[in-house]
Structure formats: C-alpha cells, structure tokens
Amino acid sequence: MNEPQYIDLAQVPLLMVSYSDSKELQQYFSQISFSEPAGLSGGITAAEQASNFLIGNSRHLPSNPNGWSYFLTDEPESSTHTTRAKLLNAVLREMQFRQRIMKQKRMTSFEKYHALNLWNTVKLPYQFLLIDDIWNLVKAKPASLSIQLFRIILNGPAVGVHTIIGSNISYRNLLQHLIELNPAIRKMLQEKYGIPEPTQISSIAQELILTPDNLVFYKKSSMADLEKFYPLNQLN
C-alpha cells in the first residue's frame, strides 16, 4: 500500500512508542504537534492541539509552544513547571476541570461533548501528555510520580486527555515495576479492569514500534499479532 497510514489517537487511550533512536520519536511527536486534520481522524484539528503537555527533551517541543505545559529534562530552567510532579499535577487539574464541565452539561461521553464543541460555551479539545522516556520518569523521585501518571492513563481518556509514552527500552516489565514502586496501582487496575488485573502494559495500550531499518509495526492491545507495517518514508 502506497497510501499513508494514520492512527486515530482519539480512539487510543494509551499509545506506547518503541524506538532505537530519539530522532525516530521526534518525527512522530512533531506530527502529533502539527498534524493535519486528516492525520488524526475523529474531528481533531491542528488548531485544537495547540495546548498539550510534555515531559521530555527540548527537541520535542514545538518552535512556538504557545499554551503548552512542559518539563524539559535537558533544560529544566526553561520549563513552564519546575518539576515533573508539578507538570503531572497540572494534567490532573485539567482533568478535574473537564469532569466538572461535563457534569454540568450532564454528559458522560467526551466523544459526544467534543462533537458538539461548535455549540459548547466551554470548548474542550483533545489533549495529549507526551513522555519521550517513560523509564526516566518512572525512576525519577518521588515514587508517587507513578500514582499521578496512572491516574492520568486510566482516567484521562474519559475527558479527552490521552497519553503517549516513548522508550528505547522494552516495556515488558514496566507495569510490574510500577506496581512494585506503588502497590496502590494494583488496586487502581482492579477497579478499572476487574480481577485478575492486567500484568502487562501491552494489554491496556497500543504500541507503535519504530525499527532501525525504517519499518513501523503497529499493534493494537486486543490483537496478538502486529497489524501493520510500512516504511517511514510513506509518512512524509
């Protein structure tokens, strides 16, 4: 197939991106930041994505980060938030704000609320929390960062806040490591998914795998096999 392949991020609560070189990840983060409307179906436009959250290297920040909230791991003094914890708290506050607005409108579906944005007094666009190195965040102190992160991952999509995480290390033991750091995460997973709770992050996320030979593999959480693969140059 010679046509570009797109992922509807509005339908992906959690996307994991595996990469070998950070330049590969930068290409995708840039597409998320400046995407054409066709690039993200579900009615998400480039203008609506002007205000996102980033924990990562400054190379992933748009040249005009108007409205963005970010903690830059390589330039913390240039960040809008002084710590990772404060940035995550900003995401949680945004989620609480959205919950109040939707409750006032007596709406439980964000997708439906978003579809009515043209007539809504308070317009709520989709927003994304982008993390370029999830293991760097997990190992950072305080350990409570993992609780904040999981609240966002589990509850954010219900109010239009989705998470995209990157790593050049395997995700295989990520969930187990997070539970070891904070056993309360197991209870959060049980409340969300029931007992027994998921033991692998791949069971609650979709994964985009970027390979050194310029191939891309895409795996949905509900599928045992990789669904798609295509050269990176088809996305240009």
N, C-alpha and C positions, 0 to 999 in steps of 0.2 A: 504494500500500500504506500503510495507516494503522498498521501494527504497527511497534514499534521494531526497528531493525536492530542486530545485535551482531557483533562481531569476536571470534573465539576466539583470544585472544592466546597461548594455549598452542601454537597452530599457526603463529604468526608469529615467526620468528627475529628479524627487524628490521622495525620499523614507523616510517616517516617521516611526520610530520605537517606539512603546509604550511599556514601561516596568515597573515593580514594584520594581525590584532590579537591581542595576547597574551591578551586576555580569552577569545578563542575557544579557545585552547590550554588555558587554565586549567580550562574546563568539562570537557575530556576528561581532563586529569590528575586532576581530582577524582573522576571516575567510575572511573578506574583505582585510586585510593586507597581508595575506599569502595564498591566495586562489589557489587551483589547477586550471589549465586551464578549467577543466570540470565544476568547480564550478561557473564560470561566462562565459556563452556562448557568442557568438558574437566575438570570437577571442581574448578576453582579457586574457593575461597570467600573472602569478605571477610576472615575472620579470618586466613587464610593469607597475605594480602597486607600484613600489619602491618609487615613489615620489608623495605623497599625502599631503593634508592639514588637520590639526586637531585643533579644539578648544575644549578642554575638559580636563578631569582628566588624569594625567600622566599614569594611569594604562592602558589606551587605546593606548599608544604609543608603537610601536614595540621595541623589545630589541635592534635592530640595525636600528635606524631611518634614515639611510643614504638617503639623498635627501629630506626627509620630511621637511615641514614647519609647525611649531606648536606654539600655545599659550596654556600653561598648566595652568589651573585655580587654581590648588593646588600648583604649583611650577613655578610661573611666572619668577623667576630669571633664571630658566633653559631653558626657551623658546628661540626659534630662532627669535621670534618677541616680542617686549616689550608690545604690546597692541593687543587687538582683532582687532581694526581698521586697524593696520598695516598688520596683517595677511590677513584680507579680501582684503586689497589693493593689496597684493601680488597675490591673486587669480585673481583679476580683471586685473592685469598686464599680467598674464599668458594668460588670455582670449584674451586680445588685441594682444599679440604676435601671438597667434594661428589664430586670424582673419586675420592678415597681411600675414601669411604664406599661408593660404588657398586662400586669394585673389590673391596672386602672382601666385598660381597654377591654378587660375580660377576655383576653386572648391567650391561649396556651401554645399555639403553634407559631414559632418565629417565621417560618416559611410563609405562612399566611399573612402575618404582620408585614413582612417585607414586601409581599406582593401588593399591599395596599399603601406603600410608602408615599405614593403620589398624593394621597389624600390625608395622610397622617400628619398631625401637627408636629409631633416629635418623630423625625425620620431616623430609623435605626438601620444603618448599612451593615453588611457582614464585615467583621474584623478578624484579624489574624495575629496570633502570637507566634513569632518565628524565633527559633532557637537553633543556632548553627552547630552547636556541640552539646548534645544533651548530657554526655558523661561529665563534661566540665561543670555543668550546672549541678548535677547530682552529687558530685564530690565537693562542691562548694559548701561553706558553712554560712548560716546554721543548718542543721539537718532538717529543720522544719520547712526548708525550701521545697522538699519533695511533697509535703502535705499541700502547700499552696499550689504547686504545679498540678497535682492530681485533682484538686477541686476544679481547676480550670479545664483540664482534659475531660473530666466526667460531666461537668455541669455547663460548661461554656457553650457547646453546640445548641443547647435548648434556647439560648438567647442570641445566637448568631456569632459567637466568638469561637473560632476554631484554632487548633494548634498544629503547627508544622515543626517537626524536630529533625535535626540532621546529626549524623555521626559517621566517622570513618572507622569506628569500632563496632563489632557485632552487637545487635540489640538483644541477643538471645537471653542473657541473664539480667536485663535491665529491670524488669518488673520484680524479680526476686530480690535484687539488690535494693530497690526502693522499699520493699516490704521489710527487709532487714533493718533499714535505717529508721523506718517508721511503721511499726506493726499496725497502726490505725488504718493504713492504706488497705490492708486486707478486709477490714470491716466496710470500708467505703466501696470496695469492689463487690462484696457480698450484697450490699444494699442495692447496688446498681444492676448486677448481673445474676444474683442468686448464689446458692451454694450447690456444688463447689464453685468457687470464684476462678476467674481466668488465672493461669500461671505464666502465660507468655504474652508479652506486649503485642505480639503479632496477631493475637486472637481478637484484639479490640481496635486494631489500627489497619490502615492500608499502607503498603510500602512501595516506594519508588527506588529502584536500585540503579545507580549510575556506575558503569564499569569503565576501566581504563581503556578498553578498546572501543569506546564511544557507542556502546549499546545501552539501551534503557530497558529494564524489566519492571513490570508493574504487577503487583499482587494485591488483590482485594482480601479483606480479612475473612470473608466467607468462602474463599477458594483455596484449595490445597496447592494448586499449581500457579505458576506465573501466567498472567493473562495476556500480556502484550510485550513485545519488544520491538524496538526500532532505532535507527541511527539518530544520534543527537542532531545531526545536520538537517533532519527533516523538520525540526522545530524552528529553524531560522527563517 
